[in-house]
Amino acid sequence: MLDSRLYRAAFIPLLLVLLIVAFSLTVRPRPIGTTLSPDTFSGERAFSQLNELAKRFPDRRPGAADDRALAAAIATELRRSVPGTVRVTRFQGRTIDGKRDLINVTATRPGAPGPSIVVVAHRDAAGRSARAELSGTAALLELARVAGAGRLQRTITFISTTGGSGGFAGAAEAARSLDGPVDAVITLGAVAAVGRYRPMVLGASNGLGQAPLQLQRTLQLAVERHAGVAPGAPRAFIQGLRMAAPMTLGEQGPFLRAGLPAVLVAPTGERAPAAGAVVSRTRLEGFGRAVLGALYALDNGPDISGEKPTQQLVLRGKVVPGWAMRLLILALLLPPLAVVVDAAARLRRRREPVGPWVVWALSPAVPIIGVCVTAMLLAVTGLITVSAAAPLPPTALSLTGSVAAAVIVLVLVAGLAWLVLRPAALHAVGLNQAIRPDRLGAGVAVGAVVPLTALLLWIPNPYAAGAMVPAAHLWLWAAAPDSALRRPLTAVWLALGAVLPLIVVLTLAELFSLSALQTPWFWTLLVAGGHQPWWTWLLWSVFWGAGIATAMVVVRRSAPPDTPPPITVRGPASYAGPGSLGGTTSARRR
């Protein structure tokens, strides 16, 4: 039923696309350097203030009393050191403790006309004291003192946010309130932490894309020169993987999602250090001077405010344009798409039913969709209290009693959807739930779901569609009506088709330090909090449902028949004419 010759011929355009991609490679943009020394950043003064603030405000849960008091102290300090306007913004946001009243403090030192530079640090923490997390705020205050002395020409904005311990409510509010063109947003993490985890300059986004490459390289160069460590950089595979599932635990994520060029600078990367993590004055001074050196470079460098989050990949020092990756992924989807269109046309000519089997292929996605919808409703009703419009760190994913109750509800919904809603959908199209999918239309419908789903996902996010490419090929032939594959081989193909999406899940779990129990709850909260758009989880639900349908086709088709097929004889049983002993010479296969 599936035309293998057409499948092979559809790979021919891929050769042309690979040639186009090869000629599209460009050289990475050069980092912006400076000859000014950042020695005016005092690590001793910043470290002393870090210890003082940690002692005065030990319990800085987002929206708590110490968090609000620290905001007032920061506003007072910024008014004293920054010759400009200091604004205190009050708003409501979702945090690791649910919805809270929050405060942002913004100080703007006006400068020469042109794009501004923004420095951001969050002051809250999930654990008590948490000096490492507070070190970003100490560095921000020291940088504000240097900027107040007039060494920088451009407009500089310093923002102290809250909600950085999970949810990034303060960063999202700051991204919405920024006015005018922005050259760069530099977010400060735990810059005094002793631990190391590369990359130390992170450009991952909570939306599609990553930070502009020139901005990343500028900060990487500054860290290497002034902090004395190699910041590292993610490989091309990790870059593509993170754009396939755009999320980050760094505070640069909301700014990039809002279309602003932003990077995170921290020796521990996007991972938040433990509350009792050791801090170092030398480390604080080194990274503080690195950020100041980058500010000098951006202040005296060219205008890069036109650079937006990019979908480019860096492959062995070369840049692969985003449009080239989009074209390559589309070319990889072309063979299965061509085959399923041809197979559907053949079934139509044979008057074989296809529509009912499409519903059958989509029906396993009903329980997954039901779980996603229920998770959103539980977040609205308050049964799921920890739900934010951004990924949450492991410290906010404690499996408490309310979590257990929510999980029970979700499991019950999945079971009811499989036992009630799925049979109802099949009955509506004239199929029985127990029917064996051995008709031609079943295999074609199941094989068509994944490539068509990938094509729909390719429109907004080609990298996510790229994660579905192996399944689009392997599951197509595993579910083929006339497949000659044996059951062990089809099982291998089924597993291989799911490998790349599972690699995405497992790699992010490793990057975020999620346990095996926290990982499914982490993804559930992404849906419940609205970080994953509805079309994303809907298409991925259809994808995993198609995997279940493919497994059902393979298992039921491979089962031995209950009765042997009847023997049919064409012509008289005693026929012994030409060809009965092997055929004539002209009819033999050549």
N, C-alpha and C positions, 0 to 999 in steps of 0.2 A: 504493500500500500504506500509506504514512504519511498520516494524515488532517491536512491543513493547516488545516482549519476547527477541529478540536480543538486544534491547536497554538496558533492565534491566540486561541481562547477561554481557554486556560490562562494567558494573560497578564493576564486580568482581575483575579485576586487580587493581582497585583503592584501594581496601582494602589492598592488598599486598604493594602497593606504600606507603600508609599511614604508614604501619608498618616500611618500609624502612626509611621514613622520620623521624619517631619517634626515630629510633636507630641512625640516622645520626647527631642528635643534639650534639653540643659540647659547651664547656665553652668559654666565651669571653676571648680574650687575655688580659693579665694584662697590665696596663699602665706602661710606663717607668718613673721612679721617679729619683730624685736627692736630695742630701743633700746640694748642693751649694745654697747660698742665692743670689737672683737677686737684692739685694739692690743697686747695682751699676747703675741701671737704674734710672736716675734723672727725675722725673716727672716735677719738676719745670723748668728745662732747656728745656725739650721737649715742655712744654706748652708755654714758652716764645717764642721759635722759631716758634711754630704754629701761634701765634698771629702776629709775624713779617712777616712770609710768606704770611698769608692771607691779611695783609695790603698792602704788596708790589705787590702781584699778585692776584687781586680780580677777574678778568675775565679769568677763566681758561677753556673755552670751548676747546674741543680737537683740537689741531692744531692751536689754536689762538696764538696771540703774547705773552700774559702772560703765556700760557702753555709752549711755547718754551723758554721764558726767565727763567721760573722756572726750566726747565730742565737744563739750563746752570748753574743756581745757585746750584742745587743739585749736578751736576757733580763736581763743585768746592769744595763743602763741603765734598763730598766723597773722593776726592783726598787728602784733608787735613787730614781726619780721618782714612782712610783705607789704610794700607800698602800693596798695590797690584796694580792691573791694573783697570783702569776705562775706559769703552768703551761707546761711544755715537753711537747709531744705528739709522739711518734715513730710513724710509720706508713709503709706502702709505697704508692706511687702511680705511675701512668704519666705520663711526662714526654716532652719532646722527645728525650731520650736513652734512652727505654725505661723499664722499671720500675726505680725507685730507692727507697732508704731516705730519707725526708724528715722535716723537723722543722717544726712550727708553734710559735710562741710567743704565749701569750695572757695578757694582764694585765687584771685586773678591779678597778676602783675602785668599791667598793660605795657606794650612795647611798640616796636616799629610795625607799620602796616604789613599785613601778610598773614599767612597761616600760623596758627599757634601751636605750641607744644604742651602736652598734658602729661602730668605725673600723677599716678593713682596708687593708693595703698589702703587696704582695709584694716580696721583696728579691732574687730571682734574676733572671738575664738571660742571653740567648743569646750576646751579644757581650761582649767584654772591657771592663772598666771600666763602661761604660753608665751614666754619671752621671744621665742623664735618667730612666731607669727607677728608679734608686735614690732619686730625689728624693721619691717617695711615702713611703719609709721614713723619710727625714729629717724630713718634715712630720709623720708619725705620732709620732715621738719628741718633737718640739716640742709637739705637741698633748697628749701624755701629761704633759709637765711642767706645762702650763697647767691640765690637769684635776687634777693632783696638788696644786695650790695651793688647791683648794676652791672655784673659781668656778662649778662645775657641781653641780647638786643630784642629778640622777638617777645611776643606776648606768651607768658608762661602761666599755666593754670595748674594748681595743686588741689587734689580732691581726696578727702578722707571719707571712705565709704564704710558701710556696715553690711552684713550679710555675706561676707566673703567666706565664712565658715561653711556655707552651703546655700545654694540658690542664687547668689549674686544679685540680690534685690537692689543693693546700693549701686552696684556697677551698672545695672540696667537702667536705673533712674538717671545716673550721671550721663550715660550715653544718649539718653533722650534729651537731656537739658543742654548739651554742648551746642554752642552757636558758632557759625562761621566755619571756614575751612580749617582743617587740622592736619599738620604734617605728621604727627606721631602721637600715639598714646602709649606711654611706658608704665606698665603696672609692676609694682614692687611686691615680691613675695617675701619669704623668710630669708632675707639677705644676710642675716647674721648666723644662720644655721651652719653647724660644722659638717653635717653630712653632705654627700655629693650624689646627684642623680642627673644624668644627662638625658636630653639637652637642657642646659641651664638658661638658654634663650628660647622661648617657646612661642610659636606663631599659630598653634592650632586654634580652631574657631568652633563656636557653637552653631555656626551656619556653614554653608558650603564655601570652601576655600580656605586659605591660610593667609598669614600676614604677608605684605609685600616683601619680596626677597631682598631688596636693597636695605630696607629697614632692619630685617633680621640680621643681615651681614654686618651692618653698622654696629649693632649692639654686641654681636659675637666678637668683632674686632676689639671693641672697648673692654669687654670682659677679659679677653685674652691678654691685652696689654696691661691693664690696671689691676685686675684681680689675680693675675698670675695663674689662671687655670684654663684648660681647654674646654670651652662650653659645649662642644659636640653639636651634632645636627642630625635630625632623623633621616633615615634612608628613604629612597623613593618608594619602596613598598609600604613603609609605615606612613608616609605622607598620603599615598593613595588610600590606604586603609582608613585613615582618620577622616578623609573627606568622604569616604563611603558611609561612615557613621559619624557625622560631625558633632563632636562633643569634647569638652575639656573641663578639667577641674581648676583651671587657671582663670584669673579674673580678667584676662584679655578677651575671653570668649564672648561676653555680651557686647563689647565694643566692636569686635570684628563682625558679629552678627548684625550689628547696626550699620555696617558699611564703613567703619572707621579703621585706619591702619593702626594696629595695636600689637604689642608683644609683652610677654611676661619675662622678668629677669629674676631668677632665684637659683641658688646653688642646689636646691633639692628639686628643681623642676616644678611641675604642677602639684606634686604630692605635698600635702600639708604635714609638717613635722609633728611629732608627738608633743603633748603639752609640756613635758619635762625635758624636751630636747636641749642639748648643750648649745650655747651660743658663744661666739668669739668676736672680740673687738677687732681683731685683724681681718676677719672675714667681712664684718660690717663695713670697715673702712675700705677694703678692696672693692667690694661690689658697689658701695656708695660712690667711690671715685670713678668706677667704670660707668655708672649711669650719668654722672656729671660730665665725664668725657664725651659720652654720646650726646648729651645736651649741647655741649660746645660744638660738636661736629654738625649736628642738625641746625643749630642756630646760625652757623657761618656757611652752611652748605646750600645746595640748590633747593628750590621749592619742589617737594615731592608730595604735596597735598593731593595731587591728582591720582596717586596710586591708591587703589582700592584692594580689598582682599582678593587674592588671585587663586586660580585653579591650576596654576603651573606646578610641575614637578621638577625637582632637581635630581638628575640621574648622572652620577659620576662627574660632577662638575658642569654638566650641560643642563640647559633648561628645556623641558618639553612643554610647549604651549598647551593651555587648557583645551583649545579647539582641536588640537591634534589628538589628544586623548579621547575626546568625545567622538571624533571620527573613527578612531581605532576600535572603540568599544561597539559602535554601530556596525562596523564591518564584521566584527566577531559574532554579532547577533544575526547577521544576514542569512547564513546557511539554514539555521533552524526555522527562521521566519519564512524563507522561500519554500521549504519542504512542507510546512504545515498549511500554507496557503494552497499549494498544489494538491495536497491530500484532501483538504476540504472541498476543493473543486471536483475531485474524483468521486468523493462520497455524494456530492450533490447530483452528479450525473447518474450514479447508481441508485439514487433515491433512498440512500441510507439516512436514518435520523441522526442529526448531529446536535441540535439544540438541547434535547434532554440530557445527552451525555456531557455537554458543557456544564449544565447545572450539577450533574453528578460529580464532575471533576472539581467544581468550586465548593461543593457542600462540605468537605472537611475543614474549610476555613471558617465555617460558621461558629464553632466553639471558640476559636482564637479571637475572632471579631467580638464575640460576646464578652470575653474576658476583658478586652481593651475598653469596650464601652462601659462595662461595669466598674472598672478601675477609675475611669473618669467620673462616674456618678458617685463612687465612694469618696473621692476627693472633694466633690462639691458638698456632699452631706456631712463631711467631717470625720468619717470612720477612718479614712487615711489622712492623718494629720500632717505628716511630713511629705509634702508634695510641692515641688518648686518648678518653675519654668526653666530649669537648668539642671545638669547632673549634680548629684549629691555625693560627697566624700564618704568613705567607709564609716567615719565617726558618726554620721547621721543615719546610718542604716542598721541601727540596733533592732534585733528581732524581738520586740516586746509582745505583750498580750494582745494589744490592738492589731498588731501586724498579723499575729496568728489568726485572729478573727477575720481579718480582711482576706487572708489566704484561703480560709475555709469557704468564705462566700464565693471567691473566684473559682475555686475547684468545683463547687456545687453548680455554679452557672455554666461552667464548661461541660459538666456531665449532663445537665438538663438540655443544653443546646444540642449536644450530640444525640441524645435520646428522644428529643421532642422536635426541636426546630429543623434539624437535618432531615428526619423522615418526612416532615410536613412539606419541606421544599421539594423532595424527591417525588412525593405523592402528587404534588401540584403539576408536575410535568409528566406524570404517567409512569414513573419508575418505582419499583419496590426497593426498600432499603437492602434486602438480602439478594438482590439480583446480581448475577455474576457478570462482570464487565468483560465479556468475551466477544462482544460485537466490534466491528471495525470502527464504529464511531467512538467507542469508549477510549481506545488507545490513541486515536487521533486527537480527541478532545483533551485528554490528560497531557499529551505531549505538547499541545499548543498553548497551554495556560502559562507556563514559565516564560517562553520567549515573548509572548505578548505582554505579560506583566513586566518583564524587564524593559521592553520598549516603552511602556508608559512611564516607568521609573527613570528611564534614560533622559526624558525631556527635562525634569528639574534637576536630577543628580546623576550624571553619567557614571560616576565612580560607584555608586550603589548598584546601578545596573550591571557594572562590571563584575560585582560579586556574584551575580546570578548567571553569568555566562557559562561556567562549567555545567551547572544544572540544566541550562537551556539545551545543551548538546546531549549530555549523558542521559538525562531523564526522558528526552524525546525518543531515543532508540531503545531504552529499557521498556518503555510502554508501547512500542510499535506493535500494531496488530499482528504482523507477520514476522516478529522478531525471532531469530534463530538462537538467541543467547540462552545459555543454560541458567538455572536459578542461581548458583553461586556467583556467576559473572554479573548477572543483573543486580545482585545484592551489593557487589563491589561498586558498580556504577552508581547505584543509589547513594552509597556512602560518599563516593568521590564528589558527587554533585553537591552535597551539603558541606563539604570540607571548607571552602572559601568563606561562606557566611559564618561558620563556626570559628574559623581563625579570627575573623573580625571580633566576635564576642569574646573569645579567650584572650586575645591580645589586649583589648581594652581592659579586661578584668585584671590582667597582669600590670598594665600601666597604672591603673587606679588602685591597685592593692586590694581588690575585692576577693572575698572568700567564695567558695562554691555555693554557699547558702545566700550570700549577699547578692550574687550576680543576677539571678532571676528577679529578685525584688528591686534591684537597681533599674532594670529595664522596665519593670512594671511602673515604677514611679516616674520614669521619663514619659510614659504615656499618660499617667494620671495627672501629672503636673502640666502637661501641654508642651513639653519641650519637643516631642516628636509630633510633627503636624499630622493631621488625621489621614491624609493621603499616604503618608509614609507607612504608618502601622497597618493601614488597610492593604496596601500592596504587599507588604511583607507577610501579612496573614494569609493572603492568597498564595504566596510563594510556598510557605510551609504547608498549607493545605494541599497544594499540588504535590508536594513530596509524599504526603500521606496517601493521596489518591494513586500516585505512581506505585507505591509499595503495595497497595491493594490490588492493582491491576496485575502486577508481577506475581504476587502470591496466588491469586485466584486463577490466573491463566496458566500458571505452571503446575497447578494441582492436576493429578491424573483424572481423566474423565470417569464418571460412575459406570458407564457401559461402553463397550467397544463400539466404534463407529460401524455402521452397516457396510457390507461389501457390495459394491455396485459393479455390474458388468455391462460393457457397451457391446451390442451385437450378440450373435449366437455364442453360447458357451463353448461350442466345438470349433470356433473359428481358428484356423491355422494358416491364414493367408500371408502375404508379404509383410514383413516387419514383425511377425510374431516371435521370431527367434533373435531379435536384436536390432532390426531395422536395416534398411539398405545403406549402401555406402554413401549415397548423396545426402542421407538424413543424419549421418553421424555428426557429433559436435567437433568442430575444427578448432 
